[in-house]
Amino acid sequence: MITETKIFERGFDIISNPAGFQNRLLASVLDFIIVFVSLGILSTLIYGEFLNYKEVYLTDTISLIYYLLLPVLWYGYTLGRKMVGNRIVRVDGKKVGIGTMLLRNWVAGAFYILTLGIGLIVSAFMIGLREDKRAIHDFIAQTYVTTDSP
């Protein structure tokens, strides 16, 4: 089966095969389920209850590693992204780093909180309507999500 490659040139940046809204949403849902269940099982083994909100150090550390470090170490993939076949890449073609992922997750997350979720809704529309499928957090971190392999 032959697939069509979409390439968008923005100056020196090339964006190819951007992942669409449904693909990205499914990856996010799968990542949430993986982290939630894993942390619940770990919390049950350590604290005796599925989610212990009093002792969040271990669960927060694991979440941080999963969402921040795993894409850096694994070419932009998380487990959910790998399952649906998309990954995070920088628009200049370089591998994502810690700084990129901090911008993408924390700075953009703070922006979404400060706008009371309106920024998140705008981002969803941007992914659905823009040709390059980039959201606000992609612009902040100079990234995009692609279905291309590394």
Secondary structure, DSSP 8 states (H G I E B T S, - for coil): ------EEEETTEEEESB--HHHHHHHHHHHHHHHHHHHHHHHHHHHSSS--SS--HHHHHHHHIIIIIHHHHTTT--HHHHHHT-EEEETTS----HHHHHIIIIIHHHHHHHTTTHHHHHHHHHHHHSTT---HHHHHHTEEEESS--
